[in-house]
Amino acid sequence: MTETELPASIQYLLIGVQIIATVGFLYLIWPYVRKERWREKFIENKSARSILIVFVIIFLFSYGMAAFFDAFFPVERLDIAP
């Protein structure tokens, strides 16, 4: 069963559950996030800053490769009659 076979009400229910879970998660972690000194930990620390830069470069490379292959080598759908 794919998501296109689900009734619209169940799809909206699942989306609502995901949104409520995200809001609840942010509500729980927000006091901890607000207490941290992010600038001292990540921006002023040279090794942490370089690791963040490398992660961003890896993410951009992966995203670029996926976009390249999606554009030039798309997935071919096979129509198999039941």
PDB file of N, CA, C and O in Angstrom, chain B, residues numbered from 101:
ATOM      1  N   MET B 101       0.853  -1.181   0.000  1.00  0.00           N
ATOM      2  CA  MET B 101       0.000   0.000   0.000  1.00  0.00           C
ATOM      3  C   MET B 101       0.898   1.243   0.000  1.00  0.00           C
ATOM      4  O   MET B 101       1.813   1.360   0.816  1.00  0.00           O
ATOM      5  N   THR B 102       0.630   2.143  -0.902  1.00  0.00           N
ATOM      6  CA  THR B 102       1.392   3.390  -0.950  1.00  0.00           C
ATOM      7  C   THR B 102       0.576   4.517  -0.335  1.00  0.00           C
ATOM      8  O   THR B 102      -0.596   4.353   0.006  1.00  0.00           O
ATOM      9  N   GLU B 103       1.234   5.672  -0.203  1.00  0.00           N
ATOM     10  CA  GLU B 103       0.513   6.789   0.411  1.00  0.00           C
ATOM     11  C   GLU B 103      -0.617   7.309  -0.458  1.00  0.00           C
ATOM     12  O   GLU B 103      -1.521   7.973   0.050  1.00  0.00           O
ATOM     13  N   THR B 104      -0.593   7.026  -1.756  1.00  0.00           N
ATOM     14  CA  THR B 104      -1.685   7.484  -2.608  1.00  0.00           C
ATOM     15  C   THR B 104      -2.933   6.623  -2.430  1.00  0.00           C
ATOM     16  O   THR B 104      -4.025   7.030  -2.826  1.00  0.00           O
ATOM     17  N   GLU B 105      -2.784   5.431  -1.836  1.00  0.00           N
ATOM     18  CA  GLU B 105      -3.930   4.567  -1.617  1.00  0.00           C
ATOM     19  C   GLU B 105      -4.631   4.849  -0.292  1.00  0.00           C
ATOM     20  O   GLU B 105      -5.741   4.367  -0.067  1.00  0.00           O
ATOM     21  N   LEU B 106      -3.995   5.624   0.586  1.00  0.00           N
ATOM     22  CA  LEU B 106      -4.608   5.943   1.876  1.00  0.00           C
ATOM     23  C   LEU B 106      -5.711   6.977   1.705  1.00  0.00           C
ATOM     24  O   LEU B 106      -5.605   7.845   0.839  1.00  0.00           O
ATOM     25  N   PRO B 107      -6.750   6.908   2.496  1.00  0.00           N
ATOM     26  CA  PRO B 107      -7.772   7.961   2.463  1.00  0.00           C
ATOM     27  C   PRO B 107      -7.176   9.302   2.913  1.00  0.00           C
ATOM     28  O   PRO B 107      -6.213   9.344   3.679  1.00  0.00           O
ATOM     29  N   ALA B 108      -7.755  10.364   2.433  1.00  0.00           N
ATOM     30  CA  ALA B 108      -7.237  11.697   2.733  1.00  0.00           C
ATOM     31  C   ALA B 108      -7.279  11.991   4.229  1.00  0.00           C
ATOM     32  O   ALA B 108      -6.391  12.664   4.753  1.00  0.00           O
ATOM     33  N   SER B 109      -8.307  11.491   4.923  1.00  0.00           N
ATOM     34  CA  SER B 109      -8.411  11.770   6.363  1.00  0.00           C
ATOM     35  C   SER B 109      -7.255  11.153   7.133  1.00  0.00           C
ATOM     36  O   SER B 109      -6.760  11.756   8.085  1.00  0.00           O
ATOM     37  N   ILE B 110      -6.816   9.962   6.738  1.00  0.00           N
ATOM     38  CA  ILE B 110      -5.688   9.326   7.421  1.00  0.00           C
ATOM     39  C   ILE B 110      -4.391  10.069   7.104  1.00  0.00           C
ATOM     40  O   ILE B 110      -3.530  10.207   7.972  1.00  0.00           O
ATOM     41  N   GLN B 111      -4.247  10.544   5.877  1.00  0.00           N
ATOM     42  CA  GLN B 111      -3.061  11.325   5.531  1.00  0.00           C
ATOM     43  C   GLN B 111      -2.991  12.598   6.373  1.00  0.00           C
ATOM     44  O   GLN B 111      -1.929  12.944   6.890  1.00  0.00           O
ATOM     45  N   TYR B 112      -4.124  13.299   6.511  1.00  0.00           N
ATOM     46  CA  TYR B 112      -4.137  14.514   7.318  1.00  0.00           C
ATOM     47  C   TYR B 112      -3.885  14.205   8.791  1.00  0.00           C
ATOM     48  O   TYR B 112      -3.241  14.990   9.487  1.00  0.00           O
ATOM     49  N   LEU B 113      -4.385  13.075   9.266  1.00  0.00           N
ATOM     50  CA  LEU B 113      -4.143  12.672  10.646  1.00  0.00           C
ATOM     51  C   LEU B 113      -2.653  12.421  10.878  1.00  0.00           C
ATOM     52  O   LEU B 113      -2.107  12.856  11.892  1.00  0.00           O
ATOM     53  N   LEU B 114      -1.994  11.729   9.958  1.00  0.00           N
ATOM     54  CA  LEU B 114      -0.567  11.462  10.095  1.00  0.00           C
ATOM     55  C   LEU B 114       0.255  12.744  10.056  1.00  0.00           C
ATOM     56  O   LEU B 114       1.215  12.891  10.812  1.00  0.00           O
ATOM     57  N   ILE B 115      -0.115  13.667   9.184  1.00  0.00           N
ATOM     58  CA  ILE B 115       0.582  14.950   9.125  1.00  0.00           C
ATOM     59  C   ILE B 115       0.390  15.712  10.428  1.00  0.00           C
ATOM     60  O   ILE B 115       1.334  16.319  10.933  1.00  0.00           O
ATOM     61  N   GLY B 116      -0.823  15.688  10.979  1.00  0.00           N
ATOM     62  CA  GLY B 116      -1.092  16.355  12.255  1.00  0.00           C
ATOM     63  C   GLY B 116      -0.292  15.760  13.395  1.00  0.00           C
ATOM     64  O   GLY B 116       0.221  16.491  14.241  1.00  0.00           O
ATOM     65  N   VAL B 117      -0.180  14.428  13.427  1.00  0.00           N
ATOM     66  CA  VAL B 117       0.609  13.768  14.473  1.00  0.00           C
ATOM     67  C   VAL B 117       2.080  14.176  14.368  1.00  0.00           C
ATOM     68  O   VAL B 117       2.733  14.404  15.386  1.00  0.00           O
ATOM     69  N   GLN B 118       2.601  14.267  13.149  1.00  0.00           N
ATOM     70  CA  GLN B 118       3.991  14.679  12.968  1.00  0.00           C
ATOM     71  C   GLN B 118       4.208  16.113  13.429  1.00  0.00           C
ATOM     72  O   GLN B 118       5.221  16.415  14.059  1.00  0.00           O
ATOM     73  N   ILE B 119       3.266  16.997  13.122  1.00  0.00           N
ATOM     74  CA  ILE B 119       3.399  18.393  13.541  1.00  0.00           C
ATOM     75  C   ILE B 119       3.324  18.505  15.064  1.00  0.00           C
ATOM     76  O   ILE B 119       4.102  19.239  15.672  1.00  0.00           O
ATOM     77  N   ILE B 120       2.389  17.777  15.682  1.00  0.00           N
ATOM     78  CA  ILE B 120       2.270  17.804  17.139  1.00  0.00           C
ATOM     79  C   ILE B 120       3.530  17.242  17.790  1.00  0.00           C
ATOM     80  O   ILE B 120       3.988  17.775  18.800  1.00  0.00           O
ATOM     81  N   ALA B 121       4.097  16.179  17.232  1.00  0.00           N
ATOM     82  CA  ALA B 121       5.320  15.601  17.776  1.00  0.00           C
ATOM     83  C   ALA B 121       6.487  16.581  17.664  1.00  0.00           C
ATOM     84  O   ALA B 121       7.302  16.677  18.581  1.00  0.00           O
ATOM     85  N   THR B 122       6.576  17.308  16.553  1.00  0.00           N
ATOM     86  CA  THR B 122       7.645  18.295  16.388  1.00  0.00           C
ATOM     87  C   THR B 122       7.508  19.420  17.392  1.00  0.00           C
ATOM     88  O   THR B 122       8.492  19.821  18.013  1.00  0.00           O
ATOM     89  N   VAL B 123       6.303  19.934  17.559  1.00  0.00           N
ATOM     90  CA  VAL B 123       6.076  21.014  18.524  1.00  0.00           C
ATOM     91  C   VAL B 123       6.372  20.525  19.945  1.00  0.00           C
ATOM     92  O   VAL B 123       6.983  21.253  20.728  1.00  0.00           O
ATOM     93  N   GLY B 124       5.953  19.322  20.285  1.00  0.00           N
ATOM     94  CA  GLY B 124       6.227  18.769  21.607  1.00  0.00           C
ATOM     95  C   GLY B 124       7.715  18.583  21.850  1.00  0.00           C
ATOM     96  O   GLY B 124       8.209  18.871  22.941  1.00  0.00           O
ATOM     97  N   PHE B 125       8.428  18.106  20.848  1.00  0.00           N
ATOM     98  CA  PHE B 125       9.874  17.938  20.978  1.00  0.00           C
ATOM     99  C   PHE B 125      10.558  19.279  21.204  1.00  0.00           C
ATOM    100  O   PHE B 125      11.413  19.399  22.081  1.00  0.00           O
ATOM    101  N   LEU B 126      10.185  20.292  20.417  1.00  0.00           N
ATOM    102  CA  LEU B 126      10.774  21.622  20.600  1.00  0.00           C
ATOM    103  C   LEU B 126      10.430  22.201  21.967  1.00  0.00           C
ATOM    104  O   LEU B 126      11.261  22.876  22.574  1.00  0.00           O
ATOM    105  N   TYR B 127       9.229  21.952  22.459  1.00  0.00           N
ATOM    106  CA  TYR B 127       8.832  22.426  23.788  1.00  0.00           C
ATOM    107  C   TYR B 127       9.694  21.791  24.879  1.00  0.00           C
ATOM    108  O   TYR B 127      10.050  22.447  25.858  1.00  0.00           O
ATOM    109  N   LEU B 128      10.025  20.510  24.701  1.00  0.00           N
ATOM    110  CA  LEU B 128      10.820  19.823  25.707  1.00  0.00           C
ATOM    111  C   LEU B 128      12.290  20.240  25.698  1.00  0.00           C
ATOM    112  O   LEU B 128      12.897  20.355  26.762  1.00  0.00           O
ATOM    113  N   ILE B 129      12.869  20.467  24.528  1.00  0.00           N
ATOM    114  CA  ILE B 129      14.303  20.747  24.480  1.00  0.00           C
ATOM    115  C   ILE B 129      14.636  22.230  24.507  1.00  0.00           C
ATOM    116  O   ILE B 129      15.800  22.582  24.699  1.00  0.00           O
ATOM    117  N   TRP B 130      13.656  23.117  24.321  1.00  0.00           N
ATOM    118  CA  TRP B 130      13.953  24.541  24.221  1.00  0.00           C
ATOM    119  C   TRP B 130      14.687  25.107  25.440  1.00  0.00           C
ATOM    120  O   TRP B 130      15.610  25.897  25.242  1.00  0.00           O
ATOM    121  N   PRO B 131      14.344  24.760  26.685  1.00  0.00           N
ATOM    122  CA  PRO B 131      15.111  25.304  27.819  1.00  0.00           C
ATOM    123  C   PRO B 131      16.592  24.915  27.776  1.00  0.00           C
ATOM    124  O   PRO B 131      17.450  25.713  28.153  1.00  0.00           O
ATOM    125  N   TYR B 132      16.892  23.712  27.327  1.00  0.00           N
ATOM    126  CA  TYR B 132      18.290  23.275  27.237  1.00  0.00           C
ATOM    127  C   TYR B 132      19.018  23.994  26.107  1.00  0.00           C
ATOM    128  O   TYR B 132      20.188  24.351  26.245  1.00  0.00           O
ATOM    129  N   VAL B 133      18.337  24.202  25.010  1.00  0.00           N
ATOM    130  CA  VAL B 133      18.952  24.899  23.881  1.00  0.00           C
ATOM    131  C   VAL B 133      19.237  26.349  24.240  1.00  0.00           C
ATOM    132  O   VAL B 133      20.277  26.892  23.867  1.00  0.00           O
ATOM    133  N   ARG B 134      18.318  26.976  24.961  1.00  0.00           N
ATOM    134  CA  ARG B 134      18.473  28.386  25.311  1.00  0.00           C
ATOM    135  C   ARG B 134      19.609  28.603  26.306  1.00  0.00           C
ATOM    136  O   ARG B 134      20.231  29.666  26.295  1.00  0.00           O
ATOM    137  N   LYS B 135      19.898  27.625  27.166  1.00  0.00           N
ATOM    138  CA  LYS B 135      20.944  27.771  28.182  1.00  0.00           C
ATOM    139  C   LYS B 135      22.351  27.708  27.609  1.00  0.00           C
ATOM    140  O   LYS B 135      23.272  28.312  28.160  1.00  0.00           O
ATOM    141  N   GLU B 136      22.524  26.990  26.517  1.00  0.00           N
ATOM    142  CA  GLU B 136      23.863  26.768  25.980  1.00  0.00           C
ATOM    143  C   GLU B 136      24.470  28.050  25.419  1.00  0.00           C
ATOM    144  O   GLU B 136      23.763  28.950  24.964  1.00  0.00           O
ATOM    145  N   ARG B 137      25.788  28.106  25.464  1.00  0.00           N
ATOM    146  CA  ARG B 137      26.525  29.225  24.857  1.00  0.00           C
ATOM    147  C   ARG B 137      27.066  28.739  23.517  1.00  0.00           C
ATOM    148  O   ARG B 137      28.195  28.257  23.420  1.00  0.00           O
ATOM    149  N   TRP B 138      26.235  28.878  22.489  1.00  0.00           N
ATOM    150  CA  TRP B 138      26.533  28.313  21.183  1.00  0.00           C
ATOM    151  C   TRP B 138      27.709  28.998  20.508  1.00  0.00           C
ATOM    152  O   TRP B 138      28.511  28.347  19.838  1.00  0.00           O
ATOM    153  N   ARG B 139      27.813  30.286  20.677  1.00  0.00           N
ATOM    154  CA  ARG B 139      28.908  31.014  20.015  1.00  0.00           C
ATOM    155  C   ARG B 139      30.259  30.539  20.531  1.00  0.00           C
ATOM    156  O   ARG B 139      31.178  30.312  19.744  1.00  0.00           O
ATOM    157  N   GLU B 140      30.386  30.388  21.837  1.00  0.00           N
ATOM    158  CA  GLU B 140      31.654  29.933  22.397  1.00  0.00           C
ATOM    159  C   GLU B 140      31.969  28.497  21.983  1.00  0.00           C
ATOM    160  O   GLU B 140      33.131  28.157  21.758  1.00  0.00           O
ATOM    161  N   LYS B 141      30.955  27.667  21.884  1.00  0.00           N
ATOM    162  CA  LYS B 141      31.181  26.257  21.577  1.00  0.00           C
ATOM    163  C   LYS B 141      31.531  26.013  20.115  1.00  0.00           C
ATOM    164  O   LYS B 141      32.408  25.203  19.817  1.00  0.00           O
ATOM    165  N   PHE B 142      30.860  26.700  19.207  1.00  0.00           N
ATOM    166  CA  PHE B 142      30.984  26.339  17.797  1.00  0.00           C
ATOM    167  C   PHE B 142      31.652  27.396  16.926  1.00  0.00           C
ATOM    168  O   PHE B 142      32.347  27.035  15.976  1.00  0.00           O
ATOM    169  N   ILE B 143      31.475  28.663  17.202  1.00  0.00           N
ATOM    170  CA  ILE B 143      32.014  29.689  16.313  1.00  0.00           C
ATOM    171  C   ILE B 143      33.437  30.074  16.731  1.00  0.00           C
ATOM    172  O   ILE B 143      34.330  30.160  15.888  1.00  0.00           O
ATOM    173  N   GLU B 144      33.647  30.304  18.016  1.00  0.00           N
ATOM    174  CA  GLU B 144      34.972  30.730  18.471  1.00  0.00           C
ATOM    175  C   GLU B 144      35.949  29.570  18.592  1.00  0.00           C
ATOM    176  O   GLU B 144      37.160  29.791  18.586  1.00  0.00           O
ATOM    177  N   ASN B 145      35.457  28.339  18.703  1.00  0.00           N
ATOM    178  CA  ASN B 145      36.313  27.159  18.768  1.00  0.00           C
ATOM    179  C   ASN B 145      36.708  26.778  17.344  1.00  0.00           C
ATOM    180  O   ASN B 145      35.855  26.406  16.539  1.00  0.00           O
ATOM    181  N   LYS B 146      38.019  26.872  17.030  1.00  0.00           N
ATOM    182  CA  LYS B 146      38.457  26.682  15.649  1.00  0.00           C
ATOM    183  C   LYS B 146      38.247  25.254  15.150  1.00  0.00           C
ATOM    184  O   LYS B 146      37.872  25.060  13.994  1.00  0.00           O
ATOM    185  N   SER B 147      38.478  24.265  15.988  1.00  0.00           N
ATOM    186  CA  SER B 147      38.304  22.886  15.516  1.00  0.00           C
ATOM    187  C   SER B 147      36.825  22.568  15.298  1.00  0.00           C
ATOM    188  O   SER B 147      36.476  21.895  14.329  1.00  0.00           O
ATOM    189  N   ALA B 148      35.958  23.042  16.184  1.00  0.00           N
ATOM    190  CA  ALA B 148      34.525  22.813  15.994  1.00  0.00           C
ATOM    191  C   ALA B 148      34.025  23.542  14.753  1.00  0.00           C
ATOM    192  O   ALA B 148      33.192  23.015  14.016  1.00  0.00           O
ATOM    193  N   ARG B 149      34.530  24.753  14.520  1.00  0.00           N
ATOM    194  CA  ARG B 149      34.112  25.501  13.325  1.00  0.00           C
ATOM    195  C   ARG B 149      34.544  24.770  12.061  1.00  0.00           C
ATOM    196  O   ARG B 149      33.775  24.690  11.103  1.00  0.00           O
ATOM    197  N   SER B 150      35.792  24.222  12.044  1.00  0.00           N
ATOM    198  CA  SER B 150      36.209  23.509  10.847  1.00  0.00           C
ATOM    199  C   SER B 150      35.412  22.236  10.624  1.00  0.00           C
ATOM    200  O   SER B 150      35.145  21.872   9.479  1.00  0.00           O
ATOM    201  N   ILE B 151      35.021  21.545  11.704  1.00  0.00           N
ATOM    202  CA  ILE B 151      34.185  20.351  11.546  1.00  0.00           C
ATOM    203  C   ILE B 151      32.816  20.735  10.981  1.00  0.00           C
ATOM    204  O   ILE B 151      32.282  20.036  10.120  1.00  0.00           O
ATOM    205  N   LEU B 152      32.250  21.843  11.461  1.00  0.00           N
ATOM    206  CA  LEU B 152      30.969  22.304  10.907  1.00  0.00           C
ATOM    207  C   LEU B 152      31.085  22.651   9.431  1.00  0.00           C
ATOM    208  O   LEU B 152      30.192  22.334   8.645  1.00  0.00           O
ATOM    209  N   ILE B 153      32.171  23.294   9.056  1.00  0.00           N
ATOM    210  CA  ILE B 153      32.379  23.645   7.646  1.00  0.00           C
ATOM    211  C   ILE B 153      32.477  22.381   6.793  1.00  0.00           C
ATOM    212  O   ILE B 153      31.908  22.323   5.702  1.00  0.00           O
ATOM    213  N   VAL B 154      33.200  21.364   7.287  1.00  0.00           N
ATOM    214  CA  VAL B 154      33.324  20.104   6.549  1.00  0.00           C
ATOM    215  C   VAL B 154      31.964  19.422   6.416  1.00  0.00           C
ATOM    216  O   VAL B 154      31.644  18.895   5.351  1.00  0.00           O
ATOM    217  N   PHE B 155      31.154  19.424   7.485  1.00  0.00           N
ATOM    218  CA  PHE B 155      29.821  18.841   7.399  1.00  0.00           C
ATOM    219  C   PHE B 155      28.962  19.565   6.378  1.00  0.00           C
ATOM    220  O   PHE B 155      28.223  18.923   5.631  1.00  0.00           O
ATOM    221  N   VAL B 156      29.043  20.875   6.331  1.00  0.00           N
ATOM    222  CA  VAL B 156      28.259  21.638   5.350  1.00  0.00           C
ATOM    223  C   VAL B 156      28.727  21.314   3.937  1.00  0.00           C
ATOM    224  O   VAL B 156      27.906  21.161   3.032  1.00  0.00           O
ATOM    225  N   ILE B 157      30.026  21.208   3.741  1.00  0.00           N
ATOM    226  CA  ILE B 157      30.549  20.875   2.413  1.00  0.00           C
ATOM    227  C   ILE B 157      30.102  19.479   1.994  1.00  0.00           C
ATOM    228  O   ILE B 157      29.712  19.275   0.845  1.00  0.00           O
ATOM    229  N   ILE B 158      30.153  18.511   2.917  1.00  0.00           N
ATOM    230  CA  ILE B 158      29.701  17.146   2.604  1.00  0.00           C
ATOM    231  C   ILE B 158      28.210  17.147   2.257  1.00  0.00           C
ATOM    232  O   ILE B 158      27.794  16.489   1.303  1.00  0.00           O
ATOM    233  N   PHE B 159      27.403  17.886   3.032  1.00  0.00           N
ATOM    234  CA  PHE B 159      25.977  17.960   2.737  1.00  0.00           C
ATOM    235  C   PHE B 159      25.729  18.561   1.358  1.00  0.00           C
ATOM    236  O   PHE B 159      24.933  18.027   0.585  1.00  0.00           O
ATOM    237  N   LEU B 160      26.402  19.664   1.041  1.00  0.00           N
ATOM    238  CA  LEU B 160      26.212  20.294  -0.271  1.00  0.00           C
ATOM    239  C   LEU B 160      26.657  19.374  -1.404  1.00  0.00           C
ATOM    240  O   LEU B 160      26.010  19.319  -2.450  1.00  0.00           O
ATOM    241  N   PHE B 161      27.756  18.652  -1.202  1.00  0.00           N
ATOM    242  CA  PHE B 161      28.213  17.712  -2.221  1.00  0.00           C
ATOM    243  C   PHE B 161      27.192  16.604  -2.434  1.00  0.00           C
ATOM    244  O   PHE B 161      26.869  16.267  -3.573  1.00  0.00           O
ATOM    245  N   SER B 162      26.679  16.033  -1.342  1.00  0.00           N
ATOM    246  CA  SER B 162      25.688  14.960  -1.457  1.00  0.00           C
ATOM    247  C   SER B 162      24.413  15.462  -2.135  1.00  0.00           C
ATOM    248  O   SER B 162      23.848  14.783  -2.993  1.00  0.00           O
ATOM    249  N   TYR B 163      23.970  16.647  -1.744  1.00  0.00           N
ATOM    250  CA  TYR B 163      22.767  17.222  -2.346  1.00  0.00           C
ATOM    251  C   TYR B 163      22.993  17.494  -3.834  1.00  0.00           C
ATOM    252  O   TYR B 163      22.113  17.237  -4.656  1.00  0.00           O
ATOM    253  N   GLY B 164      24.160  18.007  -4.175  1.00  0.00           N
ATOM    254  CA  GLY B 164      24.476  18.280  -5.576  1.00  0.00           C
ATOM    255  C   GLY B 164      24.538  17.013  -6.411  1.00  0.00           C
ATOM    256  O   GLY B 164      24.048  16.986  -7.540  1.00  0.00           O
ATOM    257  N   MET B 165      25.140  15.958  -5.860  1.00  0.00           N
ATOM    258  CA  MET B 165      25.205  14.690  -6.601  1.00  0.00           C
ATOM    259  C   MET B 165      23.805  14.106  -6.800  1.00  0.00           C
ATOM    260  O   MET B 165      23.493  13.590  -7.873  1.00  0.00           O
ATOM    261  N   ALA B 166      22.970  14.185  -5.776  1.00  0.00           N
ATOM    262  CA  ALA B 166      21.603  13.674  -5.906  1.00  0.00           C
ATOM    263  C   ALA B 166      20.832  14.474  -6.947  1.00  0.00           C
ATOM    264  O   ALA B 166      20.100  13.897  -7.750  1.00  0.00           O
ATOM    265  N   ALA B 167      20.988  15.792  -6.943  1.00  0.00           N
ATOM    266  CA  ALA B 167      20.305  16.625  -7.928  1.00  0.00           C
ATOM    267  C   ALA B 167      20.804  16.324  -9.336  1.00  0.00           C
ATOM    268  O   ALA B 167      20.017  16.282 -10.282  1.00  0.00           O
ATOM    269  N   PHE B 168      22.117  16.114  -9.476  1.00  0.00           N
ATOM    270  CA  PHE B 168      22.691  15.788 -10.777  1.00  0.00           C
ATOM    271  C   PHE B 168      22.106  14.486 -11.324  1.00  0.00           C
ATOM    272  O   PHE B 168      21.667  14.428 -12.472  1.00  0.00           O
ATOM    273  N   PHE B 169      22.105  13.443 -10.492  1.00  0.00           N
ATOM    274  CA  PHE B 169      21.598  12.157 -10.975  1.00  0.00           C
ATOM    275  C   PHE B 169      20.094  12.177 -11.180  1.00  0.00           C
ATOM    276  O   PHE B 169      19.588  11.494 -12.071  1.00  0.00           O
ATOM    277  N   ASP B 170      19.370  12.940 -10.380  1.00  0.00           N
ATOM    278  CA  ASP B 170      17.926  13.058 -10.610  1.00  0.00           C
ATOM    279  C   ASP B 170      17.639  13.772 -11.921  1.00  0.00           C
ATOM    280  O   ASP B 170      16.680  13.439 -12.618  1.00  0.00           O
ATOM    281  N   ALA B 171      18.473  14.756 -12.261  1.00  0.00           N
ATOM    282  CA  ALA B 171      18.241  15.528 -13.481  1.00  0.00           C
ATOM    283  C   ALA B 171      18.646  14.745 -14.737  1.00  0.00           C
ATOM    284  O   ALA B 171      17.925  14.751 -15.734  1.00  0.00           O
ATOM    285  N   PHE B 172      19.803  14.071 -14.683  1.00  0.00           N
ATOM    286  CA  PHE B 172      20.327  13.460 -15.901  1.00  0.00           C
ATOM    287  C   PHE B 172      20.067  11.958 -16.007  1.00  0.00           C
ATOM    288  O   PHE B 172      20.122  11.404 -17.106  1.00  0.00           O
ATOM    289  N   PHE B 173      19.789  11.297 -14.902  1.00  0.00           N
ATOM    290  CA  PHE B 173      19.499   9.871 -14.926  1.00  0.00           C
ATOM    291  C   PHE B 173      18.251   9.591 -14.088  1.00  0.00           C
ATOM    292  O   PHE B 173      18.348   9.003 -13.010  1.00  0.00           O
ATOM    293  N   PRO B 174      17.093  10.005 -14.572  1.00  0.00           N
ATOM    294  CA  PRO B 174      15.880   9.843 -13.753  1.00  0.00           C
ATOM    295  C   PRO B 174      15.498   8.362 -13.633  1.00  0.00           C
ATOM    296  O   PRO B 174      15.902   7.519 -14.433  1.00  0.00           O
ATOM    297  N   VAL B 175      14.714   8.096 -12.613  1.00  0.00           N
ATOM    298  CA  VAL B 175      14.227   6.740 -12.391  1.00  0.00           C
ATOM    299  C   VAL B 175      13.173   6.427 -13.436  1.00  0.00           C
ATOM    300  O   VAL B 175      12.245   7.208 -13.644  1.00  0.00           O
ATOM    301  N   GLU B 176      13.310   5.311 -14.079  1.00  0.00           N
ATOM    302  CA  GLU B 176      12.351   4.916 -15.098  1.00  0.00           C
ATOM    303  C   GLU B 176      11.271   4.074 -14.445  1.00  0.00           C
ATOM    304  O   GLU B 176      11.567   3.091 -13.766  1.00  0.00           O
ATOM    305  N   ARG B 177      10.037   4.454 -14.649  1.00  0.00           N
ATOM    306  CA  ARG B 177       8.903   3.715 -14.100  1.00  0.00           C
ATOM    307  C   ARG B 177       8.485   2.646 -15.089  1.00  0.00           C
ATOM    308  O   ARG B 177       8.255   2.921 -16.266  1.00  0.00           O
ATOM    309  N   LEU B 178       8.390   1.431 -14.597  1.00  0.00           N
ATOM    310  CA  LEU B 178       7.935   0.340 -15.434  1.00  0.00           C
ATOM    311  C   LEU B 178       6.455   0.107 -15.179  1.00  0.00           C
ATOM    312  O   LEU B 178       6.040  -0.119 -14.043  1.00  0.00           O
ATOM    313  N   ASP B 179       5.674   0.161 -16.223  1.00  0.00           N
ATOM    314  CA  ASP B 179       4.243  -0.081 -16.112  1.00  0.00           C
ATOM    315  C   ASP B 179       3.987  -1.580 -16.292  1.00  0.00           C
ATOM    316  O   ASP B 179       4.067  -2.115 -17.398  1.00  0.00           O
ATOM    317  N   ILE B 180       3.683  -2.223 -15.199  1.00  0.00           N
ATOM    318  CA  ILE B 180       3.412  -3.660 -15.259  1.00  0.00           C
ATOM    319  C   ILE B 180       1.914  -3.835 -15.044  1.00  0.00           C
ATOM    320  O   ILE B 180       1.373  -3.488 -13.994  1.00  0.00           O
ATOM    321  N   ALA B 181       1.272  -4.371 -16.040  1.00  0.00           N
ATOM    322  CA  ALA B 181      -0.159  -4.569 -15.977  1.00  0.00           C
ATOM    323  C   ALA B 181      -0.474  -5.728 -15.025  1.00  0.00           C
ATOM    324  O   ALA B 181       0.167  -6.777 -15.095  1.00  0.00           O
ATOM    325  N   PRO B 182      -1.461  -5.544 -14.133  1.00  0.00           N
ATOM    326  CA  PRO B 182      -1.796  -6.640 -13.232  1.00  0.00           C
ATOM    327  C   PRO B 182      -2.541  -7.758 -13.912  1.00  0.00           C
ATOM    328  O   PRO B 182      -2.888  -8.749 -13.271  1.00  0.00           O
TER     329      PRO B 182
END
